[in-house]
Amino acid sequence: MRNGVLYILTAVALLASSLELLGQSDDHMSVFEIAKMEGKRWRGDMPKSSGTFNGENYNWSFAECWWEIDPWIRNINGRVKIYLELLVEADQISFDFNQALTVESVVVNGETKTSEFADSYSLVVNLGEMIMPQSLEVEIVYSGEPQQSSALSFTQSFHGVDPEIYTLSEPYGARDWWPCKQTLNDKLDSIFIEITVPEGNKAGSNGKLIYEIPHDNGTVSFGWNHAYPIPAYLVSLAVTNYESFSQYVEIEGETLEILNYVYPERYDDWLGLSDATVELMVLFSELFGPYPYLKEKYGHAQTSIPGGMEHATMSTMSSLNFGLNAHELAHQWFGDKVTCGSWEDIWLNEGFATYLTGLSYEHIGQEGDWDNWKSSAINSVISMPDGSVIVDDTTSRDRIFSGRLSYQKGAMVLHMLRWIGGDEKFYEGVRAYHNDAQLAYGYARTSDFEAHMSQTFDMDLSEFFSNWVYSEGHPIYNLNWWVNDGRVYFKLLQETSHPSVSFFRMPFEVKLIGDQQDTIVKFDHQYSGEVFQTDPGFEILEVVFDPNKWILAESAVSFEPNIDLEDVLIFPNPVGNSLRVSILKPTFFAEFAEVIDGTGRVVDLISPAGGIRTGFETDVSGLAPGTYRLRFVNGQSTVAVGFVKL
């Protein structure tokens, strides 16, 4: 018999937050709002320590899970059978599991074994004697009310007056409700899940629905089979009185089902927004390769979760607004198929999902969405002067799921890589990373991604990753411009917001605006105070720095009509075959001049008899296209001017 008083109190406590989420606009959610909602999962009173991770002496390969869930009762009855390969001689094996649950029996290869908790989150199974490396089949039967050491790991809530139970295990919550191996170095090869629920409810989970069997006792069993590798934190269940509908989309000759489990009272709203999922599925498949779980399904299970969670093949969602829909679907590629190998590298999950949300606005969003997305991301990151993309404290959930750093700054790193390499090489490099046989359906670190992008770009990106990913802060630009004899000159000064980086070497654009026309010119910034010039062919009234928002930076532009000219000017810039050099000071003298490429290598030397005192013209037709500096040397003094070879 249900406790009516307890139900009413619980419903009142949880209904407010559920209604707040369900009442949000289903048309649009910014990246900031998504990150903020996901951050609400983590309560401030939770312990920071992630606890012990177990399973170092074995690899697990397959799991069969039988769970009984009644959404009216916050409880789980479970039987989990884990198939593993013992790696070394041992007399014990351990699982990540919460001692709040009662272990009723443990059977290893058909023999009953004893077990005990070594600490609050470590279940030790005694094998009885030292045994050699071999295959083991471990069955654990357990029950009880899960304790939430990670907020929302096993949640009972209500939509209207109807109860629900759902799980959310990222980063350390899987152990709260099932015995598992929670490390980020070993995925299950596959998993079978059966969830038995009271009649009138549905149970959503990973993989393909292979049966729905009613029983004489008024329950129904839902059997799910997921035949792809999966980490413990992406295993999920969601149970309530769902209604369902399916969509279908063709991806590379395969028909993919998109299965939606929806609250009955939200069915019409959800159905009206569902076409976007098809568009997003096609877009991401075109940009990054086919949906990773094409043989099974994609789907959504609606719950009162704050935001969404990218459970493999079936995201748990509060609503189906466009931004949230894109973000969680994107994770199926980045986070689920390729998973960060440490919570230090969570940006490989969240930064990618955030950037793909931005790409959704660029390709299929409404006018202004893409520009607004970039502005929002930039403004969020530069609101504070510090912070690295790499997580410096993996025991802190707030730090792991920092919307400003793991989400927006991570996304802007990808955006700037696209700016440096161009669209073709950027997408080629990301696809190579995503399809690497050593990483696909496995784990990746930032160094893996850097290696793929460097190889594809044919460029050493170590300085870029050092500055933008591992170090802190961002550039602060001041662009001064003036006009002389019809040419426009720019002097670009750069400070940095944090001392961990002395200079961010980045290409930049300026938009030159006249009365009836405008143009955009691109330069490569090699040092603070560098001077650039161009001949736009029309009178300039306004200059805009980084008009397309490619760079994560603060910036200011000022017109300086009386600025002192530099010692040396060069033109045209960019240049095709012949570079003309103008010496502006009568007292100027240089012993010689060097042409230096983007790697710092001297590729040409100009050393006339008697040195350099006046202007000259030099042939640069033999130079490869790229960015160069013309550096004049007189003893210890140097003057350098940048130019671009077409």
C-alpha positions as CSV (number, residue, x, y, z in Angstrom):
1,M,0.0,0.0,0.0
2,R,1.4,3.4,-0.9
3,N,1.9,6.0,1.7
4,G,-0.4,8.8,0.6
5,V,1.1,11.4,2.9
6,L,4.6,10.6,1.7
7,Y,3.5,10.8,-1.9
8,I,1.9,14.2,-1.5
9,L,4.9,15.7,0.3
10,T,7.3,14.3,-2.3
11,A,5.2,15.4,-5.2
12,V,4.9,18.9,-3.9
13,A,8.7,19.1,-3.3
14,L,9.6,17.9,-6.8
15,L,6.8,19.1,-8.9
16,A,7.9,22.8,-8.8
17,S,11.2,22.0,-10.4
18,S,9.7,19.7,-13.0
19,L,7.1,22.3,-14.0
20,E,9.8,25.0,-14.3
21,L,11.8,22.8,-16.7
22,L,8.7,21.7,-18.7
23,G,7.6,25.3,-19.0
24,Q,10.7,26.4,-20.8
25,S,10.5,27.6,-24.3
26,D,10.8,24.7,-26.8
27,D,12.1,26.8,-29.6
28,H,15.4,27.9,-28.4
29,M,17.9,27.3,-25.7
30,S,21.3,29.0,-25.7
31,V,24.5,27.1,-25.0
32,F,24.8,29.0,-21.7
33,E,21.4,27.8,-20.6
34,I,22.2,24.2,-21.5
35,A,25.4,24.3,-19.5
36,K,23.6,26.0,-16.6
37,M,20.9,23.4,-16.6
38,E,23.3,20.6,-16.7
39,G,25.3,22.2,-13.9
40,K,22.1,22.1,-11.7
41,R,22.6,18.3,-11.5
42,W,25.4,18.7,-9.0
43,R,24.4,19.7,-5.5
44,G,26.8,21.9,-3.5
45,D,26.7,19.6,-0.5
46,M,27.9,16.5,-2.3
47,P,31.4,15.3,-1.3
48,K,34.1,16.3,-3.7
49,S,36.0,13.0,-3.6
50,S,35.2,10.7,-6.5
51,G,36.0,7.7,-4.4
52,T,37.9,4.5,-5.4
53,F,37.6,3.2,-8.9
54,N,37.8,-0.6,-9.1
55,G,38.5,-3.3,-11.7
56,E,42.2,-2.8,-12.3
57,N,42.8,-6.5,-12.4
58,Y,40.2,-7.4,-15.1
59,N,38.6,-6.3,-18.3
60,W,34.8,-6.5,-18.5
61,S,33.2,-7.4,-21.8
62,F,29.5,-8.1,-21.5
63,A,26.8,-7.5,-18.9
64,E,23.3,-8.9,-18.6
65,C,21.0,-6.8,-16.3
66,W,17.6,-7.6,-14.9
67,W,16.0,-4.7,-13.0
68,E,12.6,-4.4,-11.4
69,I,11.3,-0.8,-11.0
70,D,8.1,0.6,-9.7
71,P,8.0,4.4,-10.2
72,W,5.8,4.8,-7.1
73,I,8.6,3.3,-4.9
74,R,12.2,4.6,-4.8
75,N,13.8,1.2,-4.9
76,I,15.6,-1.2,-7.2
77,N,15.7,-5.0,-7.3
78,G,18.6,-6.1,-9.5
79,R,20.4,-9.1,-10.9
80,V,23.5,-8.2,-12.9
81,K,25.7,-10.8,-14.6
82,I,29.1,-9.5,-15.6
83,Y,31.4,-11.4,-18.0
84,L,35.1,-10.4,-17.4
85,E,38.6,-11.5,-18.2
86,L,40.9,-11.7,-15.2
87,L,44.3,-10.2,-16.2
88,V,46.5,-11.3,-13.3
89,E,46.6,-14.0,-10.7
90,A,44.2,-12.9,-7.9
91,D,41.9,-14.0,-5.1
92,Q,39.6,-11.0,-5.2
93,I,37.9,-8.8,-7.7
94,S,36.2,-5.4,-6.9
95,F,33.3,-3.5,-8.4
96,D,32.2,0.1,-8.0
97,F,29.0,-0.2,-5.9
98,N,27.3,1.8,-3.2
99,Q,27.0,0.1,0.2
100,A,23.6,1.6,0.7
101,L,22.3,-1.3,-1.4
102,T,22.0,-4.9,0.0
103,V,23.9,-7.6,-1.7
104,E,21.8,-10.8,-1.5
105,S,24.1,-13.2,-3.3
106,V,27.2,-13.4,-5.4
107,V,27.9,-16.3,-7.8
108,V,31.2,-16.7,-9.7
109,N,31.3,-19.4,-12.5
110,G,28.4,-21.1,-10.9
111,E,29.8,-21.2,-7.3
112,T,28.5,-19.0,-4.4
113,K,31.1,-16.6,-3.1
114,T,31.3,-14.2,-0.2
115,S,31.6,-10.4,-0.5
116,E,32.0,-7.3,1.6
117,F,32.4,-3.6,1.2
118,A,36.0,-2.4,1.5
119,D,34.7,1.2,1.6
120,S,31.5,3.0,0.9
121,Y,31.8,2.5,-2.9
122,S,33.9,-0.7,-3.3
123,L,32.3,-4.2,-3.3
124,V,35.0,-6.9,-3.0
125,V,34.1,-10.4,-4.2
126,N,36.2,-13.1,-2.6
127,L,37.2,-15.8,-5.1
128,G,38.2,-18.2,-2.3
129,E,41.8,-18.8,-3.5
130,M,44.4,-17.4,-5.8
131,I,43.3,-18.2,-9.4
132,M,45.2,-17.8,-12.7
133,P,44.0,-15.3,-15.4
134,Q,40.8,-16.7,-16.9
135,S,37.3,-15.8,-18.0
136,L,34.8,-15.2,-15.1
137,E,31.1,-14.9,-15.0
138,V,30.0,-13.0,-11.9
139,E,26.3,-12.7,-10.9
140,I,25.3,-10.2,-8.2
141,V,21.8,-10.1,-6.8
142,Y,20.9,-7.0,-4.8
143,S,18.1,-4.7,-3.8
144,G,17.3,-1.5,-1.8
145,E,16.9,2.2,-2.0
146,P,19.8,3.8,-3.9
147,Q,21.7,6.5,-2.0
148,Q,22.6,9.5,-4.2
149,S,26.3,10.2,-3.8
150,S,26.0,11.9,-7.2
151,A,23.0,14.1,-7.5
152,L,20.2,12.6,-9.7
153,S,22.0,9.3,-10.1
154,F,18.8,7.5,-9.3
155,T,15.9,9.9,-9.1
156,Q,12.2,9.5,-8.3
157,S,10.1,12.5,-9.4
158,F,6.7,13.4,-10.7
159,H,5.1,14.9,-13.8
160,G,1.7,16.1,-12.9
161,V,0.5,13.4,-10.4
162,D,2.4,10.6,-12.2
163,P,5.6,9.2,-10.8
164,E,8.8,8.5,-12.7
165,I,12.2,7.0,-12.0
166,Y,15.3,7.7,-14.1
167,T,19.0,7.5,-13.8
168,L,21.9,9.9,-14.5
169,S,25.3,8.5,-13.8
170,E,27.8,11.0,-15.2
171,P,30.4,11.3,-13.8
172,Y,30.4,9.1,-10.7
173,G,26.9,7.9,-10.2
174,A,26.6,4.5,-11.9
175,R,27.8,2.8,-8.7
176,D,24.9,4.2,-6.8
177,W,22.4,1.9,-8.5
178,W,24.3,-1.0,-10.2
179,P,27.6,-2.9,-9.6
180,C,30.0,-1.8,-12.4
181,K,33.4,-0.7,-13.4
182,Q,33.4,3.1,-13.5
183,T,36.8,3.9,-14.8
184,L,37.4,5.7,-18.1
185,N,39.6,3.1,-19.6
186,D,37.4,0.0,-20.2
187,K,34.1,-0.2,-22.0
188,L,31.7,-3.1,-22.0
189,D,31.6,-4.6,-25.5
190,S,27.8,-4.8,-25.3
191,I,25.0,-5.0,-22.7
192,F,21.6,-6.7,-22.4
193,I,19.0,-5.0,-20.2
194,E,15.6,-6.1,-19.0
195,I,13.4,-3.8,-17.0
196,T,10.2,-5.0,-15.4
197,V,7.7,-2.3,-14.5
198,P,4.0,-2.2,-13.5
199,E,1.5,-2.4,-16.3
200,G,0.7,1.0,-17.8
201,N,4.4,2.1,-17.7
202,K,7.2,1.9,-20.3
203,A,10.9,1.4,-19.6
204,G,13.4,3.1,-21.9
205,S,17.0,2.1,-22.1
206,N,20.0,1.7,-24.4
207,G,20.0,-0.2,-27.7
208,K,17.3,-1.9,-29.6
209,L,13.9,-2.9,-28.1
210,I,13.8,-6.7,-28.7
211,Y,10.7,-7.5,-26.7
212,E,7.8,-6.2,-24.6
213,I,6.3,-9.0,-22.5
214,P,3.3,-8.7,-20.2
215,H,3.0,-11.0,-17.2
216,D,0.1,-12.4,-15.3
217,N,1.1,-10.5,-12.1
218,G,0.4,-7.1,-13.7
219,T,3.9,-6.2,-14.8
220,V,5.6,-5.8,-18.2
221,S,9.2,-6.6,-19.1
222,F,11.0,-4.5,-21.7
223,G,14.1,-6.1,-23.2
224,W,16.8,-3.9,-24.7
225,N,20.0,-5.1,-26.4
226,H,22.9,-2.7,-27.0
227,A,25.6,-4.3,-29.2
228,Y,28.1,-1.5,-29.2
229,P,30.8,-0.6,-26.6
230,I,29.5,1.5,-23.7
231,P,31.0,2.9,-20.5
232,A,29.2,2.5,-17.2
233,Y,28.0,6.1,-16.9
234,L,26.1,5.9,-20.2
235,V,23.9,2.9,-19.1
236,S,20.5,4.2,-18.2
237,L,16.8,3.5,-17.5
238,A,13.7,5.7,-17.5
239,V,10.3,4.5,-16.3
240,T,6.9,6.2,-16.2
241,N,3.5,6.1,-18.0
242,Y,5.0,7.0,-21.4
243,E,3.3,7.3,-24.7
244,S,5.5,6.7,-27.7
245,F,5.9,7.6,-31.3
246,S,8.6,6.9,-33.9
247,Q,10.2,8.7,-36.8
248,Y,12.4,7.2,-39.5
249,V,15.3,8.7,-41.5
250,E,17.5,7.3,-44.2
251,I,21.3,7.4,-43.4
252,E,23.7,5.8,-45.9
253,G,21.1,3.4,-47.2
254,E,20.0,2.3,-43.7
255,T,16.6,3.2,-42.2
256,L,17.1,4.5,-38.6
257,E,14.2,4.6,-36.1
258,I,14.0,7.7,-33.8
259,L,11.9,6.5,-30.9
260,N,10.3,9.0,-28.5
261,Y,9.0,8.1,-25.0
262,V,7.0,11.1,-24.0
263,Y,4.8,12.2,-21.1
264,P,1.1,11.8,-22.2
265,E,0.4,15.5,-21.4
266,R,3.3,16.6,-23.5
267,Y,2.8,14.3,-26.5
268,D,1.4,16.9,-28.9
269,D,4.1,19.5,-28.0
270,W,6.8,16.9,-28.5
271,L,5.4,15.6,-31.7
272,G,5.3,19.2,-33.1
273,L,9.0,19.7,-32.4
274,S,10.3,16.3,-33.5
275,D,11.0,17.1,-37.1
276,A,14.2,18.9,-36.1
277,T,15.7,15.7,-34.8
278,V,15.6,14.3,-38.4
279,E,17.2,17.4,-39.8
280,L,19.9,17.3,-37.1
281,M,20.6,13.6,-37.7
282,V,21.1,14.2,-41.4
283,L,23.3,17.3,-40.8
284,F,25.6,15.6,-38.2
285,S,25.9,12.5,-40.4
286,E,26.9,14.6,-43.4
287,L,29.5,16.6,-41.4
288,F,31.0,13.9,-39.2
289,G,30.1,10.5,-40.6
290,P,27.0,8.3,-40.2
291,Y,25.2,8.1,-36.8
292,P,27.4,5.8,-34.7
293,Y,24.6,3.4,-33.7
294,L,22.9,3.0,-37.1
295,K,22.0,-0.7,-36.5
296,E,19.9,0.1,-33.4
297,K,18.1,3.4,-32.9
298,Y,18.2,6.9,-31.6
299,G,15.6,8.0,-29.2
300,H,14.5,10.3,-26.3
301,A,13.1,9.5,-22.9
302,Q,11.4,12.5,-21.3
303,T,12.0,13.1,-17.6
304,S,12.2,16.0,-15.2
305,I,16.0,15.9,-15.5
306,P,17.5,19.5,-15.5
307,G,18.4,19.7,-19.2
308,G,19.4,16.4,-20.9
309,M,21.8,13.5,-20.7
310,E,23.3,11.8,-23.8
311,H,22.7,8.1,-22.8
312,A,23.8,6.0,-25.7
313,T,21.1,5.6,-28.3
314,M,18.4,7.1,-26.0
315,S,19.0,10.6,-24.5
316,T,17.2,11.5,-21.3
317,M,15.5,14.9,-22.0
318,S,13.4,17.5,-20.1
319,S,12.1,18.9,-23.4
320,L,12.8,18.8,-27.2
321,N,13.8,22.4,-27.7
322,F,16.2,22.9,-30.6
323,G,19.4,23.7,-28.8
324,L,19.1,20.9,-26.2
325,N,18.0,18.4,-28.9
326,A,21.1,19.3,-31.0
327,H,23.5,19.1,-28.0
328,E,22.4,15.7,-26.8
329,L,22.3,14.2,-30.3
330,A,25.8,15.5,-31.0
331,H,27.1,13.6,-28.0
332,Q,26.3,10.3,-29.7
333,W,29.3,11.1,-31.9
334,F,31.4,12.9,-29.3
335,G,31.1,11.6,-25.8
336,D,29.4,8.3,-26.6
337,K,31.2,6.8,-29.6
338,V,34.5,8.5,-28.7
339,T,34.6,9.2,-24.9
340,C,37.0,11.3,-23.0
341,G,39.6,9.1,-21.4
342,S,39.8,11.3,-18.3
343,W,37.5,13.9,-16.8
344,E,40.4,16.2,-17.4
345,D,39.4,16.0,-21.1
346,I,35.6,16.4,-20.7
347,W,35.8,19.2,-23.3
348,L,36.2,16.4,-25.9
349,N,32.6,15.5,-24.9
350,E,31.1,18.9,-24.0
351,G,33.1,21.3,-26.1
352,F,32.2,19.2,-29.2
353,A,28.5,18.9,-28.3
354,T,28.4,22.7,-27.7
355,Y,30.1,23.4,-31.0
356,L,27.8,21.1,-32.9
357,T,24.9,22.9,-31.4
358,G,26.4,26.1,-32.9
359,L,26.9,24.4,-36.2
360,S,23.2,23.5,-36.1
361,Y,22.3,27.2,-35.8
362,E,24.7,27.9,-38.7
363,H,23.2,25.3,-41.1
364,I,19.5,25.0,-40.2
365,G,18.8,27.6,-37.6
366,Q,17.0,30.9,-38.0
367,E,18.6,34.1,-39.2
368,G,20.8,35.5,-36.5
369,D,21.1,32.3,-34.4
370,W,24.6,31.5,-35.5
371,D,25.9,35.0,-34.8
372,N,24.1,35.1,-31.5
373,W,25.6,31.7,-30.5
374,K,29.1,33.0,-31.2
375,S,28.6,36.2,-29.3
376,S,27.1,34.3,-26.3
377,A,30.0,31.8,-26.2
378,I,32.7,34.5,-26.5
379,N,31.1,36.8,-23.9
380,S,30.7,34.0,-21.4
381,V,34.4,33.0,-21.6
382,I,35.8,36.5,-21.5
383,S,33.6,37.4,-18.5
384,M,36.5,36.2,-16.4
385,P,40.3,36.4,-17.1
386,D,41.4,32.9,-16.2
387,G,40.5,29.2,-16.6
388,S,41.8,26.4,-18.8
389,V,39.9,24.1,-21.0
390,I,41.7,21.1,-19.4
391,V,40.1,20.4,-16.0
392,D,42.5,21.0,-13.1
393,D,40.4,19.3,-10.4
394,T,38.5,16.2,-11.5
395,T,37.1,15.7,-7.9
396,S,35.0,18.8,-8.4
397,R,31.8,18.4,-10.4
398,D,31.5,22.1,-10.7
399,R,34.9,22.3,-12.3
400,I,34.3,19.3,-14.6
401,F,31.0,20.7,-15.8
402,S,32.0,24.4,-16.0
403,G,29.8,25.9,-18.7
404,R,32.3,28.7,-19.3
405,L,35.4,26.4,-19.7
406,S,34.4,22.8,-20.6
407,Y,31.5,23.9,-22.8
408,Q,32.0,27.4,-24.3
409,K,35.8,27.7,-24.3
410,G,36.1,24.1,-25.5
411,A,33.7,24.9,-28.4
412,M,35.6,28.1,-29.2
413,V,38.8,26.1,-29.4
414,L,37.2,24.0,-32.2
415,H,35.8,27.2,-33.9
416,M,39.3,28.7,-33.9
417,L,40.9,25.5,-35.3
418,R,38.3,25.7,-38.1
419,W,39.4,29.3,-38.7
420,I,43.1,28.3,-38.9
421,G,42.7,25.3,-41.0
422,G,39.7,26.1,-43.1
423,D,36.5,24.1,-43.4
424,E,37.8,21.3,-45.6
425,K,40.8,20.4,-43.4
426,F,38.9,21.0,-40.1
427,Y,36.1,18.5,-41.0
428,E,38.6,16.1,-42.5
429,G,40.7,16.2,-39.3
430,V,37.7,15.8,-37.0
431,R,36.5,12.8,-39.0
432,A,39.9,11.2,-38.9
433,Y,40.0,11.6,-35.1
434,H,36.4,10.3,-34.8
435,N,37.1,7.2,-37.0
436,D,40.5,6.3,-35.6
437,A,40.4,2.6,-34.9
438,Q,42.2,3.1,-31.6
439,L,39.6,5.7,-30.5
440,A,36.3,4.8,-32.1
441,Y,33.9,3.3,-29.5
442,G,36.8,3.7,-27.0
443,Y,38.5,6.5,-25.2
444,A,40.5,9.6,-26.3
445,R,42.7,12.2,-24.7
446,T,43.4,15.7,-25.9
447,S,46.8,14.6,-27.2
448,D,45.0,12.2,-29.6
449,F,42.8,15.0,-31.0
450,E,45.8,17.3,-31.3
451,A,47.8,14.7,-33.2
452,H,45.0,14.2,-35.8
453,M,44.4,17.9,-36.4
454,S,48.2,18.5,-36.7
455,Q,48.6,15.7,-39.2
456,T,45.6,16.9,-41.3
457,F,46.6,20.5,-41.2
458,D,50.2,19.6,-41.9
459,M,51.0,22.1,-39.2
460,D,52.6,21.9,-35.7
461,L,49.6,22.9,-33.5
462,S,51.5,22.4,-30.2
463,E,51.7,26.1,-29.5
464,F,47.9,26.5,-30.2
465,F,46.9,23.7,-27.9
466,S,49.4,24.9,-25.2
467,N,47.9,28.4,-25.3
468,W,44.3,27.7,-25.8
469,V,43.7,24.3,-24.1
470,Y,46.3,23.8,-21.4
471,S,46.9,27.4,-20.4
472,E,44.5,30.1,-19.2
473,G,43.0,33.3,-20.4
474,H,42.5,35.0,-23.8
475,P,43.9,37.8,-25.9
476,I,42.9,41.5,-25.5
477,Y,43.4,43.3,-28.8
478,N,43.7,47.0,-29.5
479,L,43.6,47.8,-33.2
480,N,44.7,51.3,-34.3
481,W,44.1,52.3,-37.9
482,W,44.9,55.3,-40.1
483,V,45.1,56.2,-43.8
484,N,48.1,57.5,-45.8
485,D,48.1,58.1,-49.6
486,G,45.0,56.1,-50.0
487,R,46.3,53.0,-48.2
488,V,44.9,51.8,-44.9
489,Y,47.4,50.9,-42.1
490,F,46.7,48.9,-39.0
491,K,48.8,48.5,-35.8
492,L,47.6,45.6,-33.7
493,L,48.5,45.5,-30.0
494,Q,47.8,42.4,-27.9
495,E,47.8,41.9,-24.1
496,T,46.7,38.7,-22.5
497,S,44.2,38.3,-19.7
498,H,46.3,35.7,-17.8
499,P,50.1,35.5,-17.4
500,S,50.2,31.8,-18.4
501,V,50.3,32.9,-22.0
502,S,52.5,35.8,-23.2
503,F,51.1,36.0,-26.8
504,F,48.3,34.2,-28.8
505,R,49.5,33.8,-32.4
506,M,46.3,34.0,-34.5
507,P,45.2,35.1,-37.9
508,F,42.6,37.9,-37.9
509,E,40.2,39.7,-40.2
510,V,39.2,43.3,-40.5
511,K,36.2,44.6,-42.2
512,L,36.7,47.8,-44.1
513,I,33.5,49.8,-44.5
514,G,33.0,52.6,-47.0
515,D,30.0,54.7,-48.1
516,Q,28.7,52.2,-50.7
517,Q,30.9,49.1,-50.3
518,D,32.9,47.1,-47.9
519,T,35.5,44.3,-47.9
520,I,37.2,41.9,-45.5
521,V,40.9,41.5,-45.4
522,K,42.8,38.7,-43.5
523,F,46.2,39.0,-41.9
524,D,48.4,36.8,-39.6
525,H,49.4,38.3,-36.3
526,Q,52.9,37.3,-35.3
527,Y,53.7,39.8,-32.5
528,S,52.2,42.7,-30.6
529,G,52.6,46.1,-32.3
530,E,52.8,44.5,-35.8
531,V,51.8,46.9,-38.6
532,F,49.8,45.9,-41.6
533,Q,48.6,47.7,-44.7
534,T,46.2,47.3,-47.6
535,D,44.8,49.3,-50.5
536,P,41.0,48.8,-50.4
537,G,40.4,51.0,-53.5
538,F,37.7,53.1,-51.8
539,E,37.5,55.6,-48.9
540,I,37.2,53.9,-45.5
541,L,34.7,55.2,-42.9
542,E,34.8,52.4,-40.4
543,V,36.9,49.4,-39.4
544,V,35.5,46.3,-37.6
545,F,37.9,43.8,-36.0
546,D,37.0,40.1,-36.4
547,P,33.6,40.7,-38.0
548,N,32.8,37.0,-38.3
549,K,33.7,36.3,-34.6
550,W,36.4,33.7,-35.2
551,I,38.6,34.6,-32.3
552,L,37.9,34.2,-28.6
553,A,39.0,37.7,-27.5
554,E,38.3,41.1,-26.1
555,S,38.9,43.8,-28.7
556,A,38.8,47.6,-29.3
557,V,39.3,49.6,-32.5
558,S,40.4,53.2,-32.7
559,F,41.0,55.6,-35.6
560,E,44.4,57.4,-35.1
561,P,44.8,59.9,-37.9
562,N,48.0,61.4,-36.5
563,I,49.9,58.2,-35.6
564,D,53.6,58.1,-36.4
565,L,54.4,55.9,-39.3
566,E,56.7,53.0,-38.8
567,D,60.2,52.9,-40.2
568,V,59.3,50.4,-43.0
569,L,56.2,49.8,-45.1
570,I,55.6,47.1,-47.7
571,F,53.1,46.7,-50.5
572,P,51.1,45.1,-52.0
573,N,50.1,43.0,-49.0
574,P,49.0,40.2,-49.7
575,V,51.6,39.9,-52.5
576,G,51.8,37.8,-55.6
577,N,55.3,38.0,-57.2
578,S,57.0,41.3,-56.4
579,L,57.2,43.0,-53.0
580,R,57.9,46.7,-52.8
581,V,59.6,48.1,-49.7
582,S,59.4,51.7,-48.7
583,I,61.8,53.2,-46.1
584,L,60.0,56.0,-44.3
585,K,62.9,57.5,-42.1
586,P,65.9,59.2,-43.7
587,T,68.1,57.9,-40.9
588,F,67.1,54.3,-41.4
589,F,69.9,51.7,-41.9
590,A,70.0,47.9,-41.9
591,E,72.9,45.6,-42.5
592,F,70.6,43.0,-44.2
593,A,67.0,41.8,-44.3
594,E,65.7,38.2,-43.7
595,V,62.5,36.7,-45.0
596,I,61.1,34.4,-42.2
597,D,58.3,31.9,-42.7
598,G,55.6,31.0,-40.2
599,T,57.8,28.4,-38.5
600,G,60.6,30.9,-37.8
601,R,62.9,29.6,-40.5
602,V,64.9,32.1,-42.7
603,V,63.9,31.3,-46.3
604,D,65.6,34.3,-48.0
605,L,68.4,36.8,-47.3
606,I,68.6,40.3,-48.8
607,S,72.1,41.7,-48.2
608,P,73.2,44.4,-50.7
609,A,76.6,45.9,-50.6
610,G,76.6,48.9,-48.3
611,G,73.4,47.7,-46.5
612,I,69.9,48.9,-46.8
613,R,69.1,52.6,-46.7
614,T,66.4,53.2,-49.2
615,G,63.4,51.4,-50.6
616,F,63.7,48.5,-53.0
617,E,61.7,45.8,-54.7
618,T,62.3,42.0,-54.2
619,D,61.0,38.9,-56.0
620,V,58.9,36.6,-53.8
621,S,57.4,34.5,-56.5
622,G,59.4,31.4,-55.3
623,L,57.8,31.5,-51.9
624,A,55.1,29.1,-51.0
625,P,51.7,30.6,-50.1
626,G,51.6,31.6,-46.5
627,T,52.5,34.2,-43.9
628,Y,56.0,35.7,-43.7
629,R,58.0,38.4,-41.9
630,L,60.5,40.7,-43.5
631,R,63.0,41.4,-40.7
632,F,65.7,44.1,-41.0
633,V,68.8,43.6,-38.8
634,N,71.3,46.2,-37.7
635,G,73.5,44.8,-34.9
636,Q,71.2,44.0,-32.1
637,S,68.3,46.1,-33.4
638,T,65.6,44.7,-35.6
639,V,62.5,46.0,-37.4
640,A,60.0,43.4,-38.7
641,V,57.0,43.8,-41.0
642,G,54.5,41.0,-41.8
643,F,53.2,40.0,-45.2
644,V,51.1,37.3,-46.8
645,K,52.2,35.5,-50.0
646,L,49.3,34.5,-52.2
